[in-house]
Amino acid sequence: MHEQRRICPQILTKFQNRVVDDLACLARTIAEHKLEEAARLAHALKGSAANLSAHAVRSAASEIETLTRQGETAQAEEALTRLRAAVDLCLAYIPQAIVGLAPTTRDQARI
């Protein structure tokens, strides 16, 4: 458990630092009708979200991946609104999650 408490905050922080740029890149590729690249970006974001159990982010990214693979640009742009909302909720929670993962006194005693 101690190892998880050490690694999880690093993973959450990395996601937190990258997701805004990743989302902007995804939005740009959809707007530019680069749908193959958008599908790849959505797939990567879906995987990152799944690793964090960020189910709403994963679901919205999955929807965008499917829509871009089907050439549905307008619907993918609409789905970006849902993805942005899910990402915002996730980002709001990450600081609280990191605090909750901080080693406890009992964990420190085991070191």
N, CA, C and O atoms as CSV, one atom per row, in Angstrom:
chain,resi,resn,atom,element,x,y,z
A,1,MET,N,N,0.825,-1.198,0.000
A,1,MET,CA,C,0.000,0.000,0.000
A,1,MET,C,C,0.864,1.255,0.000
A,1,MET,O,O,0.514,2.254,-0.629
A,2,HIS,N,N,1.999,1.204,0.709
A,2,HIS,CA,C,2.879,2.374,0.760
A,2,HIS,C,C,3.339,2.766,-0.644
A,2,HIS,O,O,3.371,3.952,-0.969
A,3,GLU,N,N,3.689,1.804,-1.467
A,3,GLU,CA,C,4.154,2.086,-2.828
A,3,GLU,C,C,3.056,2.776,-3.640
A,3,GLU,O,O,3.332,3.707,-4.398
A,4,GLN,N,N,1.811,2.318,-3.480
A,4,GLN,CA,C,0.692,2.952,-4.183
A,4,GLN,C,C,0.515,4.393,-3.730
A,4,GLN,O,O,0.272,5.279,-4.549
A,5,ARG,N,N,0.634,4.625,-2.443
A,5,ARG,CA,C,0.493,5.986,-1.922
A,5,ARG,C,C,1.598,6.897,-2.450
A,5,ARG,O,O,1.412,8.111,-2.528
A,6,ARG,N,N,2.724,6.334,-2.807
A,6,ARG,CA,C,3.829,7.126,-3.351
A,6,ARG,C,C,3.652,7.381,-4.840
A,6,ARG,O,O,3.913,8.487,-5.313
A,7,ILE,N,N,3.219,6.385,-5.572
A,7,ILE,CA,C,3.130,6.481,-7.023
A,7,ILE,C,C,1.853,7.191,-7.491
A,7,ILE,O,O,1.904,7.979,-8.435
A,8,CYS,N,N,0.739,6.931,-6.862
A,8,CYS,CA,C,-0.538,7.496,-7.316
A,8,CYS,C,C,-0.541,9.022,-7.415
A,8,CYS,O,O,-1.034,9.559,-8.407
A,9,PRO,N,N,-0.008,9.739,-6.424
A,9,PRO,CA,C,0.022,11.198,-6.581
A,9,PRO,C,C,0.834,11.644,-7.799
A,9,PRO,O,O,0.493,12.636,-8.443
A,10,GLN,N,N,1.901,10.917,-8.111
A,10,GLN,CA,C,2.699,11.248,-9.294
A,10,GLN,C,C,1.876,11.072,-10.572
A,10,GLN,O,O,1.932,11.904,-11.477
A,11,ILE,N,N,1.124,9.996,-10.632
A,11,ILE,CA,C,0.290,9.723,-11.804
A,11,ILE,C,C,-0.807,10.783,-11.933
A,11,ILE,O,O,-1.062,11.293,-13.024
A,12,LEU,N,N,-1.445,11.104,-10.825
A,12,LEU,CA,C,-2.495,12.131,-10.839
A,12,LEU,C,C,-1.943,13.484,-11.253
A,12,LEU,O,O,-2.572,14.201,-12.030
A,13,THR,N,N,-0.780,13.835,-10.742
A,13,THR,CA,C,-0.161,15.121,-11.086
A,13,THR,C,C,0.202,15.167,-12.569
A,13,THR,O,O,0.012,16.191,-13.224
A,14,LYS,N,N,0.717,14.077,-13.089
A,14,LYS,CA,C,1.056,14.027,-14.521
A,14,LYS,C,C,-0.195,14.221,-15.368
A,14,LYS,O,O,-0.181,14.978,-16.338
A,15,PHE,N,N,-1.281,13.535,-15.001
A,15,PHE,CA,C,-2.545,13.701,-15.720
A,15,PHE,C,C,-3.001,15.148,-15.629
A,15,PHE,O,O,-3.382,15.750,-16.634
A,16,GLN,N,N,-2.962,15.700,-14.437
A,16,GLN,CA,C,-3.394,17.081,-14.197
A,16,GLN,C,C,-2.596,18.065,-15.056
A,16,GLN,O,O,-3.158,19.018,-15.595
A,17,ASN,N,N,-1.306,17.836,-15.181
A,17,ASN,CA,C,-0.437,18.740,-15.936
A,17,ASN,C,C,-0.607,18.617,-17.446
A,17,ASN,O,O,-0.309,19.559,-18.181
A,18,ARG,N,N,-1.077,17.478,-17.910
A,18,ARG,CA,C,-1.150,17.242,-19.356
A,18,ARG,C,C,-2.537,17.357,-19.954
A,18,ARG,O,O,-2.664,17.692,-21.131
A,19,VAL,N,N,-3.574,17.094,-19.187
A,19,VAL,CA,C,-4.902,16.914,-19.765
A,19,VAL,C,C,-5.440,18.190,-20.427
A,19,VAL,O,O,-6.138,18.102,-21.437
A,20,VAL,N,N,-5.136,19.345,-19.893
A,20,VAL,CA,C,-5.650,20.580,-20.487
A,20,VAL,C,C,-5.058,20.771,-21.881
A,20,VAL,O,O,-5.778,21.104,-22.823
A,21,ASP,N,N,-3.757,20.563,-22.015
A,21,ASP,CA,C,-3.115,20.668,-23.333
A,21,ASP,C,C,-3.621,19.582,-24.281
A,21,ASP,O,O,-3.856,19.838,-25.462
A,22,ASP,N,N,-3.786,18.371,-23.754
A,22,ASP,CA,C,-4.289,17.273,-24.580
A,22,ASP,C,C,-5.698,17.577,-25.089
A,22,ASP,O,O,-6.024,17.301,-26.244
A,23,LEU,N,N,-6.520,18.145,-24.222
A,23,LEU,CA,C,-7.890,18.495,-24.606
A,23,LEU,C,C,-7.889,19.593,-25.660
A,23,LEU,O,O,-8.673,19.535,-26.608
A,24,ALA,N,N,-7.030,20.587,-25.514
A,24,ALA,CA,C,-6.934,21.663,-26.504
A,24,ALA,C,C,-6.473,21.112,-27.851
A,24,ALA,O,O,-6.984,21.512,-28.897
A,25,CYS,N,N,-5.515,20.201,-27.822
A,25,CYS,CA,C,-5.023,19.583,-29.056
A,25,CYS,C,C,-6.126,18.767,-29.723
A,25,CYS,O,O,-6.281,18.801,-30.944
A,26,LEU,N,N,-6.885,18.040,-28.919
A,26,LEU,CA,C,-7.999,17.255,-29.449
A,26,LEU,C,C,-9.033,18.171,-30.096
A,26,LEU,O,O,-9.499,17.898,-31.202
A,27,ALA,N,N,-9.388,19.239,-29.422
A,27,ALA,CA,C,-10.370,20.181,-29.977
A,27,ALA,C,C,-9.876,20.784,-31.290
A,27,ALA,O,O,-10.643,20.931,-32.242
A,28,ARG,N,N,-8.595,21.131,-31.335
A,28,ARG,CA,C,-8.028,21.715,-32.554
A,28,ARG,C,C,-8.061,20.715,-33.712
A,28,ARG,O,O,-8.409,21.081,-34.835
A,29,THR,N,N,-7.702,19.459,-33.448
A,29,THR,CA,C,-7.684,18.484,-34.541
A,29,THR,C,C,-9.092,18.209,-35.066
A,29,THR,O,O,-9.275,17.971,-36.260
A,30,ILE,N,N,-10.078,18.240,-34.181
A,30,ILE,CA,C,-11.461,18.051,-34.643
A,30,ILE,C,C,-11.880,19.252,-35.483
A,30,ILE,O,O,-12.461,19.089,-36.556
A,31,ALA,N,N,-11.588,20.454,-34.997
A,31,ALA,CA,C,-11.962,21.670,-35.739
A,31,ALA,C,C,-11.297,21.721,-37.112
A,31,ALA,O,O,-11.868,22.251,-38.066
A,32,GLU,N,N,-10.097,21.172,-37.204
A,32,GLU,CA,C,-9.357,21.150,-38.478
A,32,GLU,C,C,-9.703,19.925,-39.318
A,32,GLU,O,O,-9.107,19.706,-40.372
A,33,HIS,N,N,-10.666,19.125,-38.856
A,33,HIS,CA,C,-11.122,17.925,-39.552
A,33,HIS,C,C,-10.000,16.897,-39.752
A,33,HIS,O,O,-9.991,16.156,-40.735
A,34,LYS,N,N,-9.074,16.867,-38.820
A,34,LYS,CA,C,-8.022,15.843,-38.811
A,34,LYS,C,C,-8.526,14.696,-37.937
A,34,LYS,O,O,-8.043,14.473,-36.827
A,35,LEU,N,N,-9.493,13.992,-38.466
A,35,LEU,CA,C,-10.238,13.048,-37.649
A,35,LEU,C,C,-9.450,11.808,-37.248
A,35,LEU,O,O,-9.683,11.259,-36.172
A,36,GLU,N,N,-8.542,11.364,-38.070
A,36,GLU,CA,C,-7.722,10.210,-37.693
A,36,GLU,C,C,-6.842,10.561,-36.491
A,36,GLU,O,O,-6.722,9.781,-35.546
A,37,GLU,N,N,-6.235,11.736,-36.542
A,37,GLU,CA,C,-5.411,12.188,-35.420
A,37,GLU,C,C,-6.278,12.424,-34.178
A,37,GLU,O,O,-5.871,12.104,-33.061
A,38,ALA,N,N,-7.466,12.982,-34.381
A,38,ALA,CA,C,-8.385,13.213,-33.257
A,38,ALA,C,C,-8.773,11.889,-32.600
A,38,ALA,O,O,-8.832,11.795,-31.374
A,39,ALA,N,N,-9.034,10.883,-33.404
A,39,ALA,CA,C,-9.384,9.571,-32.856
A,39,ALA,C,C,-8.232,9.000,-32.038
A,39,ALA,O,O,-8.448,8.405,-30.983
A,40,ARG,N,N,-7.019,9.181,-32.524
A,40,ARG,CA,C,-5.837,8.702,-31.795
A,40,ARG,C,C,-5.689,9.444,-30.467
A,40,ARG,O,O,-5.415,8.827,-29.438
A,41,LEU,N,N,-5.869,10.756,-30.487
A,41,LEU,CA,C,-5.768,11.546,-29.258
A,41,LEU,C,C,-6.868,11.173,-28.263
A,41,LEU,O,O,-6.613,11.053,-27.065
A,42,ALA,N,N,-8.078,10.994,-28.760
A,42,ALA,CA,C,-9.190,10.605,-27.893
A,42,ALA,C,C,-8.935,9.229,-27.285
A,42,ALA,O,O,-9.235,8.994,-26.115
A,43,HIS,N,N,-8.383,8.330,-28.082
A,43,HIS,CA,C,-8.064,6.989,-27.585
A,43,HIS,C,C,-7.025,7.064,-26.456
A,43,HIS,O,O,-7.162,6.388,-25.436
A,44,ALA,N,N,-6.002,7.878,-26.643
A,44,ALA,CA,C,-4.967,8.032,-25.616
A,44,ALA,C,C,-5.553,8.628,-24.336
A,44,ALA,O,O,-5.231,8.185,-23.233
A,45,LEU,N,N,-6.407,9.625,-24.489
A,45,LEU,CA,C,-7.044,10.239,-23.321
A,45,LEU,C,C,-7.964,9.243,-22.624
A,45,LEU,O,O,-8.036,9.209,-21.396
A,46,LYS,N,N,-8.654,8.448,-23.402
A,46,LYS,CA,C,-9.518,7.399,-22.842
A,46,LYS,C,C,-8.693,6.443,-21.983
A,46,LYS,O,O,-9.114,6.077,-20.885
A,47,GLY,N,N,-7.534,6.043,-22.469
A,47,GLY,CA,C,-6.677,5.140,-21.722
A,47,GLY,C,C,-6.148,5.761,-20.438
A,47,GLY,O,O,-6.127,5.114,-19.391
A,48,SER,N,N,-5.726,7.006,-20.518
A,48,SER,CA,C,-5.244,7.701,-19.320
A,48,SER,C,C,-6.346,7.803,-18.274
A,48,SER,O,O,-6.116,7.563,-17.089
A,49,ALA,N,N,-7.531,8.158,-18.720
A,49,ALA,CA,C,-8.666,8.293,-17.804
A,49,ALA,C,C,-9.032,6.942,-17.192
A,49,ALA,O,O,-9.350,6.865,-16.006
A,50,ALA,N,N,-8.989,5.894,-17.982
A,50,ALA,CA,C,-9.301,4.558,-17.464
A,50,ALA,C,C,-8.307,4.151,-16.385
A,50,ALA,O,O,-8.688,3.540,-15.386
A,51,ASN,N,N,-7.035,4.488,-16.581
A,51,ASN,CA,C,-6.017,4.165,-15.585
A,51,ASN,C,C,-6.275,4.854,-14.249
A,51,ASN,O,O,-5.868,4.361,-13.197
A,52,LEU,N,N,-6.956,5.998,-14.301
A,52,LEU,CA,C,-7.257,6.756,-13.083
A,52,LEU,C,C,-8.650,6.452,-12.541
A,52,LEU,O,O,-9.051,6.996,-11.511
A,53,SER,N,N,-9.376,5.599,-13.222
A,53,SER,CA,C,-10.784,5.326,-12.890
A,53,SER,C,C,-11.626,6.598,-12.995
A,53,SER,O,O,-12.582,6.784,-12.243
A,54,ALA,N,N,-11.267,7.456,-13.921
A,54,ALA,CA,C,-12.035,8.677,-14.199
A,54,ALA,C,C,-13.075,8.298,-15.264
A,54,ALA,O,O,-12.905,8.579,-16.450
A,55,HIS,N,N,-14.139,7.662,-14.810
A,55,HIS,CA,C,-15.102,7.035,-15.716
A,55,HIS,C,C,-15.796,8.023,-16.652
A,55,HIS,O,O,-15.998,7.712,-17.826
A,56,ALA,N,N,-16.161,9.199,-16.163
A,56,ALA,CA,C,-16.847,10.174,-17.018
A,56,ALA,C,C,-15.912,10.684,-18.116
A,56,ALA,O,O,-16.340,10.880,-19.254
A,57,VAL,N,N,-14.649,10.896,-17.780
A,57,VAL,CA,C,-13.663,11.333,-18.784
A,57,VAL,C,C,-13.453,10.215,-19.796
A,57,VAL,O,O,-13.431,10.458,-21.003
A,58,ARG,N,N,-13.300,8.992,-19.303
A,58,ARG,CA,C,-13.103,7.845,-20.200
A,58,ARG,C,C,-14.273,7.689,-21.146
A,58,ARG,O,O,-14.077,7.469,-22.341
A,59,SER,N,N,-15.483,7.800,-20.634
A,59,SER,CA,C,-16.684,7.631,-21.446
A,59,SER,C,C,-16.794,8.709,-22.518
A,59,SER,O,O,-17.097,8.413,-23.674
A,60,ALA,N,N,-16.551,9.947,-22.138
A,60,ALA,CA,C,-16.643,11.049,-23.105
A,60,ALA,C,C,-15.551,10.937,-24.169
A,60,ALA,O,O,-15.804,11.183,-25.348
A,61,ALA,N,N,-14.340,10.566,-23.754
A,61,ALA,CA,C,-13.252,10.390,-24.727
A,61,ALA,C,C,-13.558,9.231,-25.669
A,61,ALA,O,O,-13.262,9.303,-26.862
A,62,SER,N,N,-14.143,8.177,-25.142
A,62,SER,CA,C,-14.532,7.035,-25.970
A,62,SER,C,C,-15.573,7.440,-27.004
A,62,SER,O,O,-15.510,7.032,-28.164
A,63,GLU,N,N,-16.522,8.243,-26.570
A,63,GLU,CA,C,-17.550,8.726,-27.499
A,63,GLU,C,C,-16.917,9.534,-28.628
A,63,GLU,O,O,-17.281,9.372,-29.793
A,64,ILE,N,N,-15.976,10.397,-28.285
A,64,ILE,CA,C,-15.299,11.206,-29.308
A,64,ILE,C,C,-14.465,10.324,-30.227
A,64,ILE,O,O,-14.427,10.551,-31.436
A,65,GLU,N,N,-13.810,9.341,-29.676
A,65,GLU,CA,C,-13.038,8.414,-30.514
A,65,GLU,C,C,-13.947,7.755,-31.544
A,65,GLU,O,O,-13.610,7.695,-32.726
A,66,THR,N,N,-15.083,7.266,-31.101
A,66,THR,CA,C,-16.031,6.598,-32.006
A,66,THR,C,C,-16.546,7.576,-33.061
A,66,THR,O,O,-16.574,7.260,-34.250
A,67,LEU,N,N,-16.949,8.750,-32.620
A,67,LEU,CA,C,-17.509,9.732,-33.555
A,67,LEU,C,C,-16.495,10.168,-34.603
A,67,LEU,O,O,-16.838,10.310,-35.777
A,68,THR,N,N,-15.254,10.382,-34.192
A,68,THR,CA,C,-14.253,10.815,-35.170
A,68,THR,C,C,-13.910,9.676,-36.130
A,68,THR,O,O,-13.651,9.923,-37.308
A,69,ARG,N,N,-13.904,8.455,-35.653
A,69,ARG,CA,C,-13.653,7.317,-36.552
A,69,ARG,C,C,-14.786,7.173,-37.572
A,69,ARG,O,O,-14.575,6.675,-38.677
A,70,GLN,N,N,-15.985,7.613,-37.192
A,70,GLN,CA,C,-17.143,7.548,-38.087
A,70,GLN,C,C,-17.274,8.805,-38.957
A,70,GLN,O,O,-18.183,8.901,-39.781
A,71,GLY,N,N,-16.365,9.761,-38.772
A,71,GLY,CA,C,-16.402,10.986,-39.570
A,71,GLY,C,C,-17.467,11.980,-39.129
A,71,GLY,O,O,-17.849,12.859,-39.902
A,72,GLU,N,N,-17.942,11.856,-37.924
A,72,GLU,CA,C,-19.016,12.707,-37.398
A,72,GLU,C,C,-18.428,13.918,-36.669
A,72,GLU,O,O,-18.438,13.985,-35.440
A,73,THR,N,N,-17.918,14.868,-37.448
A,73,THR,CA,C,-17.233,16.023,-36.871
A,73,THR,C,C,-18.146,16.859,-35.986
A,73,THR,O,O,-17.757,17.220,-34.876
A,74,ALA,N,N,-19.333,17.171,-36.443
A,74,ALA,CA,C,-20.240,18.032,-35.673
A,74,ALA,C,C,-20.595,17.400,-34.326
A,74,ALA,O,O,-20.600,18.074,-33.296
A,75,GLN,N,N,-20.889,16.108,-34.346
A,75,GLN,CA,C,-21.219,15.435,-33.082
A,75,GLN,C,C,-20.000,15.330,-32.166
A,75,GLN,O,O,-20.125,15.414,-30.944
A,76,ALA,N,N,-18.834,15.148,-32.758
A,76,ALA,CA,C,-17.608,15.096,-31.955
A,76,ALA,C,C,-17.367,16.439,-31.274
A,76,ALA,O,O,-16.951,16.487,-30.116
A,77,GLU,N,N,-17.628,17.527,-31.993
A,77,GLU,CA,C,-17.481,18.854,-31.388
A,77,GLU,C,C,-18.469,19.039,-30.239
A,77,GLU,O,O,-18.129,19.640,-29.220
A,78,GLU,N,N,-19.677,18.533,-30.394
A,78,GLU,CA,C,-20.659,18.597,-29.306
A,78,GLU,C,C,-20.205,17.756,-28.116
A,78,GLU,O,O,-20.375,18.160,-26.965
A,79,ALA,N,N,-19.633,16.595,-28.392
A,79,ALA,CA,C,-19.164,15.713,-27.327
A,79,ALA,C,C,-17.996,16.326,-26.564
A,79,ALA,O,O,-17.761,15.976,-25.407
A,80,LEU,N,N,-17.262,17.236,-27.199
A,80,LEU,CA,C,-16.176,17.925,-26.512
A,80,LEU,C,C,-16.684,18.693,-25.299
A,80,LEU,O,O,-15.976,18.812,-24.299
A,81,THR,N,N,-17.903,19.213,-25.378
A,81,THR,CA,C,-18.490,19.929,-24.243
A,81,THR,C,C,-18.615,18.991,-23.047
A,81,THR,O,O,-18.287,19.366,-21.922
A,82,ARG,N,N,-19.090,17.778,-23.292
A,82,ARG,CA,C,-19.212,16.791,-22.213
A,82,ARG,C,C,-17.831,16.386,-21.682
A,82,ARG,O,O,-17.643,16.213,-20.478
A,83,LEU,N,N,-16.887,16.240,-22.587
A,83,LEU,CA,C,-15.540,15.872,-22.164
A,83,LEU,C,C,-14.924,16.983,-21.316
A,83,LEU,O,O,-14.315,16.708,-20.282
A,84,ARG,N,N,-15.079,18.224,-21.743
A,84,ARG,CA,C,-14.539,19.351,-20.963
A,84,ARG,C,C,-15.145,19.386,-19.556
A,84,ARG,O,O,-14.436,19.609,-18.574
A,85,ALA,N,N,-16.448,19.168,-19.469
A,85,ALA,CA,C,-17.110,19.168,-18.158
A,85,ALA,C,C,-16.576,18.042,-17.283
A,85,ALA,O,O,-16.331,18.241,-16.093
A,86,ALA,N,N,-16.396,16.868,-17.863
A,86,ALA,CA,C,-15.875,15.722,-17.101
A,86,ALA,C,C,-14.439,15.982,-16.656
A,86,ALA,O,O,-14.066,15.653,-15.529
A,87,VAL,N,N,-13.641,16.565,-17.530
A,87,VAL,CA,C,-12.250,16.888,-17.181
A,87,VAL,C,C,-12.224,17.928,-16.060
A,87,VAL,O,O,-11.429,17.814,-15.127
A,88,ASP,N,N,-13.081,18.932,-16.147
A,88,ASP,CA,C,-13.135,19.961,-15.099
A,88,ASP,C,C,-13.445,19.354,-13.738
A,88,ASP,O,O,-12.823,19.712,-12.738
A,89,LEU,N,N,-14.410,18.433,-13.698
A,89,LEU,CA,C,-14.740,17.761,-12.436
A,89,LEU,C,C,-13.551,16.941,-11.920
A,89,LEU,O,O,-13.242,16.950,-10.729
A,90,CYS,N,N,-12.910,16.252,-12.822
A,90,CYS,CA,C,-11.758,15.430,-12.461
A,90,CYS,C,C,-10.633,16.312,-11.910
A,90,CYS,O,O,-10.041,15.995,-10.878
A,91,LEU,N,N,-10.345,17.409,-12.596
A,91,LEU,CA,C,-9.286,18.307,-12.149
A,91,LEU,C,C,-9.607,18.925,-10.795
A,91,LEU,O,O,-8.709,19.150,-9.984
A,92,ALA,N,N,-10.871,19.196,-10.550
A,92,ALA,CA,C,-11.269,19.760,-9.263
A,92,ALA,C,C,-11.048,18.766,-8.129
A,92,ALA,O,O,-10.775,19.169,-6.998
A,93,TYR,N,N,-11.162,17.478,-8.419
A,93,TYR,CA,C,-11.030,16.440,-7.402
A,93,TYR,C,C,-9.581,16.021,-7.141
A,93,TYR,O,O,-9.263,15.572,-6.040
A,94,ILE,N,N,-8.714,16.158,-8.117
A,94,ILE,CA,C,-7.345,15.642,-7.999
A,94,ILE,C,C,-6.609,16.167,-6.754
A,94,ILE,O,O,-5.990,15.362,-6.059
A,95,PRO,N,N,-6.641,17.458,-6.438
A,95,PRO,CA,C,-5.924,17.897,-5.228
A,95,PRO,C,C,-6.402,17.182,-3.963
A,95,PRO,O,O,-5.593,16.820,-3.109
A,96,GLN,N,N,-7.689,16.983,-3.845
A,96,GLN,CA,C,-8.250,16.270,-2.699
A,96,GLN,C,C,-7.767,14.821,-2.687
A,96,GLN,O,O,-7.433,14.284,-1.631
A,97,ALA,N,N,-7.731,14.202,-3.838
A,97,ALA,CA,C,-7.275,12.813,-3.928
A,97,ALA,C,C,-5.808,12.699,-3.533
A,97,ALA,O,O,-5.419,11.753,-2.848
A,98,ILE,N,N,-5.000,13.652,-3.958
A,98,ILE,CA,C,-3.572,13.619,-3.624
A,98,ILE,C,C,-3.377,13.746,-2.110
A,98,ILE,O,O,-2.560,13.036,-1.523
A,99,VAL,N,N,-4.126,14.648,-1.486
A,99,VAL,CA,C,-4.037,14.788,-0.034
A,99,VAL,C,C,-4.443,13.485,0.648
A,99,VAL,O,O,-3.815,13.068,1.621
A,100,GLY,N,N,-5.485,12.848,0.140
A,100,GLY,CA,C,-5.942,11.590,0.722
A,100,GLY,C,C,-4.953,10.449,0.554
A,100,GLY,O,O,-5.018,9.455,1.276
A,101,LEU,N,N,-4.043,10.590,-0.391
A,101,LEU,CA,C,-3.041,9.546,-0.628
A,101,LEU,C,C,-1.731,9.797,0.107
A,101,LEU,O,O,-0.817,8.975,0.042
A,102,ALA,N,N,-1.633,10.918,0.800
A,102,ALA,CA,C,-0.408,11.226,1.527
A,102,ALA,C,C,-0.138,10.136,2.555
A,102,ALA,O,O,-1.069,9.641,3.191
A,103,PRO,N,N,1.119,9.758,2.724
A,103,PRO,CA,C,1.441,8.715,3.704
A,103,PRO,C,C,0.950,9.094,5.098
A,103,PRO,O,O,1.066,10.245,5.519
A,104,THR,N,N,0.421,8.147,5.779
A,104,THR,CA,C,-0.058,8.360,7.141
A,104,THR,C,C,1.083,8.119,8.115
A,104,THR,O,O,2.143,7.625,7.731
A,105,THR,N,N,0.867,8.466,9.363
A,105,THR,CA,C,1.871,8.222,10.399
A,105,THR,C,C,2.192,6.737,10.478
A,105,THR,O,O,3.344,6.345,10.662
A,106,ARG,N,N,1.163,5.924,10.339
A,106,ARG,CA,C,1.369,4.472,10.374
A,106,ARG,C,C,2.231,4.022,9.202
A,106,ARG,O,O,3.092,3.156,9.359
A,107,ASP,N,N,2.002,4.612,8.015
A,107,ASP,CA,C,2.832,4.274,6.856
A,107,ASP,C,C,4.275,4.682,7.107
A,107,ASP,O,O,5.198,3.940,6.773
A,108,GLN,N,N,4.476,5.855,7.694
A,108,GLN,CA,C,5.827,6.335,7.967
A,108,GLN,C,C,6.560,5.399,8.923
A,108,GLN,O,O,7.766,5.193,8.792
A,109,ALA,N,N,5.824,4.826,9.895
A,109,ALA,CA,C,6.431,3.925,10.869
A,109,ALA,C,C,6.936,2.639,10.214
A,109,ALA,O,O,7.848,1.992,10.730
A,110,ARG,N,N,6.348,2.275,9.091
A,110,ARG,CA,C,6.755,1.036,8.400
A,110,ARG,C,C,8.022,1.215,7.579
A,110,ARG,O,O,8.686,0.241,7.223
A,111,ILE,N,N,8.343,2.432,7.289
A,111,ILE,CA,C,9.501,2.707,6.405
A,111,ILE,C,C,10.806,2.360,7.080
A,111,ILE,O,O,11.871,2.526,6.486
